[in-house]
Amino acid sequence: MVKIGNIEVGTFPLLLAPMEDVSDPPFRALCKEQGADVVYTEFISSEGLIRDAAKSVMKLDIYEKERPVGIQIFGANLDSMLRSVEIVEASGPDIIDINFGCPVKKVVSKGAGAGILKNIDLMVSLTKAMVEHTNLPITVKTRLGWDDNSIKIIEVAERLQDVGCKAISIHGRTRAQMYKGDANWAPIAEVKNNPRMHIPVFGNGDVNTPERAVEMRDKYGLDGAMIGRASIGYPWFFREVKHYIKTGEHLAPPTMTERVEAAKRHLQMAIDWKGERLGVFETRRHYTNYFKGIPDFKQYRMRMVTSDDSVDVFKVFDEVANTFGDYQFV
């Protein structure tokens, strides 16, 4: 049984990755229903939290049905990070995760996210201070290194563990790679196989089929898989991976009825949580995958992603159900 601190999360847990404008409460709820063992919020700026910025504070919303849930924060200023820990604690998460991996320029330029990979001493001292500032388990998400010439992930993971980090999720790319090329899981396996390591080591990056999740477990020996892009618009990925792990067989894909119902629920929950305009806008990125593979679907998709009125989008969902209700997904 894998444990993050004292929290049991399964024998090979599947974690929903923290993704900006994706891992919000509506989507986390859908992924949880489909088998995600741990879900993480979108990353939240520590500076935004201490300034009480509306967008940052809103991301603190979590619900009982999501547990165990981790709130992820990023920043490079010790005082801001410690103050944000206190704010995060008040929301009652099970885990606080530190983002040391985001490769986006606006984050990296402030020395946060993957930018801190250039200063491992700061990375370790920040983690240590946060561990000492809360009773909640602190976990870290990071990358292999800044670039191919600065991969020190074995040392980094050891040092983070030594200051009290309770689990580490490692994306198998450097910051220089961004999201290009293939994820390299071999260095993550080296972290896991380091005899000094005893905290869970989760792999992230290119877990895009059930077979890849099993490979991460059986070939690389990792403790669990953190799943990001494969789940966007496809929360069923979690149940498909679990079914494959259990039986060695592929689960039949969701039916058109299941897809339409999920899309409707997703949109309605998004509207209920963040209002009509944002709810409609931020759910759009999921529709391509909800309805992937259907022939002659472009006109419906275009209407879904260009309408600003939820009534119109719900109408398109109903048309899709009526027109393609018998479509067989493979």
C-alpha positions as CSV (number, residue, x, y, z in Angstrom):
1,M,0.0,0.0,0.0
2,V,1.4,3.4,-1.0
3,K,1.2,6.1,1.6
4,I,1.7,9.9,1.3
5,G,2.4,10.7,4.9
6,N,-0.3,8.7,6.8
7,I,-2.7,8.8,3.8
8,E,-3.2,5.4,2.1
9,V,-3.6,6.0,-1.7
10,G,-3.7,2.5,-3.2
11,T,-1.3,-0.1,-4.4
12,F,-0.4,1.7,-7.7
13,P,-2.2,5.0,-7.4
14,L,-3.3,7.1,-10.3
15,L,-2.9,10.8,-9.7
16,L,-4.6,13.6,-11.6
17,A,-1.9,16.1,-12.5
18,P,-2.3,19.7,-11.6
19,M,-3.0,21.5,-14.9
20,E,-3.7,25.2,-15.3
21,D,-7.3,25.9,-16.3
22,V,-8.0,22.1,-16.5
23,S,-7.8,20.6,-13.0
24,D,-10.7,22.6,-11.5
25,P,-13.3,21.2,-9.2
26,P,-15.7,20.1,-11.9
27,F,-13.1,18.1,-13.8
28,R,-11.5,16.7,-10.7
29,A,-15.0,15.4,-9.7
30,L,-15.4,13.6,-13.0
31,C,-11.9,12.1,-12.7
32,K,-12.5,11.0,-9.1
33,E,-15.7,9.2,-10.2
34,Q,-13.7,7.4,-12.9
35,G,-11.0,6.1,-10.6
36,A,-8.4,8.8,-9.9
37,D,-6.9,8.0,-6.5
38,V,-5.5,11.5,-5.7
39,V,-6.4,14.7,-7.4
40,Y,-4.5,18.0,-7.4
41,T,-5.7,21.5,-7.9
42,E,-4.4,23.8,-10.6
43,F,-1.2,25.4,-9.5
44,I,-1.8,28.5,-7.4
45,S,0.5,31.5,-7.1
46,S,1.7,32.1,-3.6
47,E,2.0,35.8,-4.4
48,G,-1.6,35.8,-5.7
49,L,-2.8,34.1,-2.5
50,I,-1.2,36.6,-0.1
51,R,-2.5,39.5,-2.2
52,D,-6.0,37.9,-2.0
53,A,-6.2,37.8,-5.8
54,A,-9.7,36.5,-6.7
55,K,-8.5,34.0,-9.3
56,S,-5.9,32.5,-6.9
57,V,-8.3,32.3,-3.9
58,M,-11.0,30.7,-6.0
59,K,-8.7,27.8,-6.9
60,L,-8.6,26.9,-3.2
61,D,-12.2,25.5,-3.5
62,I,-12.2,21.8,-2.7
63,Y,-15.0,19.4,-1.9
64,E,-15.3,16.4,0.4
65,K,-16.0,14.0,-2.5
66,E,-12.5,14.7,-4.0
67,R,-10.5,13.5,-1.1
68,P,-7.6,12.9,-0.9
69,V,-7.0,16.2,-2.6
70,G,-3.8,18.2,-2.8
71,I,-3.5,21.9,-3.3
72,Q,-0.5,22.9,-5.4
73,I,1.3,26.2,-4.9
74,F,4.3,27.8,-6.6
75,G,6.6,30.6,-5.8
76,A,10.3,31.4,-5.0
77,N,10.0,33.8,-2.0
78,L,10.2,32.1,1.3
79,D,8.0,34.5,3.2
80,S,5.3,34.4,0.6
81,M,5.3,30.6,0.4
82,L,5.0,30.3,4.2
83,R,2.2,32.8,4.4
84,S,0.4,31.0,1.5
85,V,0.8,27.7,3.4
86,E,-1.3,29.2,6.2
87,I,-4.0,30.3,3.7
88,V,-4.0,26.9,2.0
89,E,-4.3,25.1,5.4
90,A,-7.5,26.9,6.1
91,S,-9.1,25.3,3.0
92,G,-8.6,21.9,4.5
93,P,-6.7,19.9,1.9
94,D,-5.1,16.5,2.6
95,I,-1.8,17.4,0.9
96,I,0.1,20.5,0.0
97,D,2.2,20.1,-3.2
98,I,5.0,22.5,-4.3
99,N,5.4,23.1,-8.0
100,F,9.0,22.9,-8.9
101,G,8.3,21.9,-12.5
102,C,6.2,24.3,-14.5
103,P,8.2,25.3,-17.6
104,V,6.2,28.3,-18.6
105,K,8.3,31.5,-19.1
106,K,6.2,33.8,-16.9
107,V,6.6,31.4,-13.9
108,V,10.3,30.5,-14.6
109,S,11.3,34.1,-15.1
110,K,10.4,34.7,-11.4
111,G,12.6,31.8,-10.3
112,A,9.5,29.7,-9.5
113,G,8.3,26.4,-11.1
114,A,11.1,24.8,-13.1
115,G,13.1,28.0,-12.7
116,I,14.2,26.9,-9.2
117,L,16.0,23.9,-10.8
118,K,18.8,26.4,-11.3
119,N,19.1,26.8,-7.6
120,I,18.7,23.4,-5.9
121,D,19.8,24.8,-2.5
122,L,16.8,27.2,-2.6
123,M,14.6,24.4,-3.7
124,V,15.6,22.3,-0.6
125,S,15.5,25.2,1.9
126,L,12.0,26.3,0.7
127,T,10.7,22.7,1.0
128,K,12.3,22.3,4.5
129,A,10.7,25.6,5.7
130,M,7.3,24.6,4.4
131,V,7.5,21.1,6.0
132,E,8.3,22.7,9.3
133,H,5.5,25.2,8.9
134,T,2.6,22.7,8.6
135,N,1.4,19.4,9.9
136,L,0.0,18.5,6.4
137,P,2.2,16.3,4.2
138,I,4.3,18.3,1.8
139,T,4.9,16.8,-1.6
140,V,6.8,18.0,-4.6
141,K,6.3,17.9,-8.4
142,T,9.4,18.6,-10.5
143,R,11.3,17.8,-13.7
144,L,14.5,15.9,-14.4
145,G,16.5,19.1,-14.4
146,W,16.9,22.4,-16.2
147,D,18.5,20.9,-19.3
148,D,20.3,17.7,-20.3
149,N,23.5,19.0,-18.8
150,S,22.1,19.6,-15.4
151,I,20.1,16.5,-14.5
152,K,20.7,16.0,-10.7
153,I,17.3,14.4,-9.9
154,I,18.7,11.6,-7.8
155,E,20.5,14.1,-5.5
156,V,17.5,16.4,-5.6
157,A,15.0,13.7,-4.6
158,E,17.3,12.5,-1.8
159,R,17.7,16.0,-0.4
160,L,14.0,16.7,-0.6
161,Q,13.2,13.5,1.2
162,D,15.8,14.3,3.9
163,V,14.1,17.6,4.8
164,G,10.7,15.9,5.1
165,C,9.0,15.8,1.7
166,K,6.5,12.9,1.8
167,A,6.4,12.1,-1.9
168,I,7.8,13.3,-5.2
169,S,6.3,13.3,-8.7
170,I,8.8,13.6,-11.5
171,H,8.0,14.6,-15.1
172,G,10.4,12.8,-17.4
173,R,11.5,15.9,-19.3
174,T,13.8,18.8,-18.6
175,R,12.7,22.4,-18.6
176,A,14.5,22.9,-21.9
177,Q,12.3,20.3,-23.5
178,M,9.1,21.9,-22.4
179,Y,6.5,19.3,-23.6
180,K,8.5,18.3,-26.7
181,G,10.1,14.9,-27.4
182,D,9.6,11.8,-25.4
183,A,9.5,11.7,-21.7
184,N,12.5,9.8,-20.3
185,W,11.4,7.6,-17.4
186,A,14.8,6.0,-16.8
187,P,16.1,8.7,-14.5
188,I,12.9,8.5,-12.5
189,A,13.5,4.7,-12.0
190,E,17.0,5.6,-10.8
191,V,15.5,7.8,-8.1
192,K,13.1,5.0,-7.1
193,N,15.9,2.4,-7.1
194,N,18.2,4.5,-5.0
195,P,18.4,2.4,-1.7
196,R,18.3,5.6,0.3
197,M,14.8,6.5,-1.0
198,H,11.8,5.4,1.0
199,I,9.1,8.0,0.0
200,P,6.8,7.3,-2.9
201,V,8.1,8.2,-6.4
202,F,5.5,8.9,-9.0
203,G,6.1,9.1,-12.7
204,N,4.7,11.7,-15.0
205,G,4.9,12.4,-18.7
206,D,3.5,10.4,-21.7
207,V,1.3,8.1,-19.6
208,N,-1.2,8.0,-22.5
209,T,-2.3,4.4,-22.7
210,P,-3.1,1.7,-20.1
211,E,0.0,-0.2,-21.4
212,R,2.2,2.7,-20.6
213,A,0.9,2.9,-17.0
214,V,1.7,-0.8,-16.5
215,E,5.1,-0.3,-18.0
216,M,5.7,2.5,-15.5
217,R,4.9,0.1,-12.7
218,D,6.5,-3.1,-14.0
219,K,9.5,-2.0,-16.0
220,Y,10.4,1.1,-14.1
221,G,9.2,0.1,-10.7
222,L,7.5,3.4,-9.8
223,D,5.0,3.7,-7.1
224,G,2.2,5.3,-9.2
225,A,1.4,7.3,-12.3
226,M,0.5,11.0,-12.5
227,I,-1.7,11.5,-15.5
228,G,-2.1,14.8,-17.2
229,R,-2.9,15.4,-20.9
230,A,-4.4,11.9,-21.5
231,S,-7.2,12.8,-19.2
232,I,-8.2,16.1,-20.7
233,G,-11.8,15.6,-22.0
234,Y,-11.4,11.9,-21.2
235,P,-11.9,11.3,-17.5
236,W,-12.5,7.6,-18.4
237,F,-8.8,7.1,-18.8
238,F,-8.5,6.4,-15.1
239,R,-11.0,3.6,-15.2
240,E,-9.5,2.2,-18.4
241,V,-6.0,2.0,-16.8
242,K,-7.4,0.4,-13.6
243,H,-9.4,-2.2,-15.6
244,Y,-6.3,-3.0,-17.7
245,I,-4.1,-3.3,-14.6
246,K,-6.6,-5.7,-13.0
247,T,-7.5,-7.9,-16.1
248,G,-4.9,-7.3,-18.8
249,E,-7.8,-6.4,-21.1
250,H,-9.0,-3.2,-22.6
251,L,-12.3,-1.8,-21.3
252,A,-14.8,-0.8,-24.0
253,P,-14.7,3.0,-24.6
254,P,-17.5,5.1,-23.2
255,T,-20.7,5.2,-25.3
256,M,-22.0,8.3,-26.9
257,T,-24.6,8.6,-24.2
258,E,-21.9,8.5,-21.5
259,R,-19.9,11.2,-23.4
260,V,-22.8,13.5,-23.8
261,E,-23.9,13.1,-20.2
262,A,-20.3,13.8,-19.0
263,A,-20.0,16.8,-21.2
264,K,-23.3,18.2,-20.0
265,R,-22.4,17.6,-16.3
266,H,-19.0,19.1,-16.8
267,L,-20.4,22.3,-18.4
268,Q,-23.1,22.7,-15.8
269,M,-20.7,22.2,-12.9
270,A,-18.3,24.7,-14.4
271,I,-21.1,27.3,-14.8
272,D,-22.2,26.6,-11.2
273,W,-18.7,27.1,-9.9
274,K,-17.3,29.9,-12.0
275,G,-20.2,31.6,-13.7
276,E,-21.6,31.4,-17.2
277,R,-18.9,33.2,-19.2
278,L,-15.9,31.5,-17.7
279,G,-17.7,28.2,-17.3
280,V,-18.5,28.1,-21.0
281,F,-15.0,29.3,-22.1
282,E,-12.9,27.1,-19.9
283,T,-14.7,23.9,-20.6
284,R,-14.1,24.2,-24.4
285,R,-10.7,22.6,-24.4
286,H,-12.3,19.3,-23.3
287,Y,-14.8,18.9,-26.2
288,T,-12.3,17.7,-28.8
289,N,-11.5,14.6,-26.7
290,Y,-15.0,14.0,-25.4
291,F,-16.1,13.5,-29.0
292,K,-12.8,12.3,-30.6
293,G,-13.0,10.0,-33.7
294,I,-16.5,10.8,-34.8
295,P,-16.6,11.3,-38.6
296,D,-18.1,14.5,-40.1
297,F,-18.1,16.1,-36.6
298,K,-16.3,19.4,-37.3
299,Q,-19.5,21.5,-37.6
300,Y,-20.7,20.4,-34.2
301,R,-17.3,20.9,-32.6
302,M,-17.0,24.4,-34.0
303,R,-20.4,25.3,-32.6
304,M,-19.4,23.9,-29.2
305,V,-16.2,25.9,-29.0
306,T,-17.4,29.2,-30.5
307,S,-20.7,29.8,-28.7
308,D,-20.6,32.0,-25.7
309,D,-24.1,30.9,-24.6
310,S,-24.4,27.7,-22.6
311,V,-28.0,27.2,-23.9
312,D,-26.5,26.9,-27.4
313,V,-23.8,24.5,-26.3
314,F,-26.4,22.2,-24.4
315,K,-28.5,22.3,-27.6
316,V,-25.5,21.0,-29.6
317,F,-25.0,18.2,-27.1
318,D,-28.6,17.1,-27.6
319,E,-28.2,17.2,-31.4
320,V,-25.0,15.1,-31.2
321,A,-26.9,12.6,-29.0
322,N,-29.7,12.4,-31.6
323,T,-27.5,12.3,-34.7
324,F,-24.7,10.0,-33.5
325,G,-26.4,8.1,-30.7
326,D,-25.6,4.7,-32.3
327,Y,-21.9,5.5,-33.1
328,Q,-19.6,2.7,-32.1
329,F,-16.3,3.9,-30.6
330,V,-13.3,1.7,-30.9
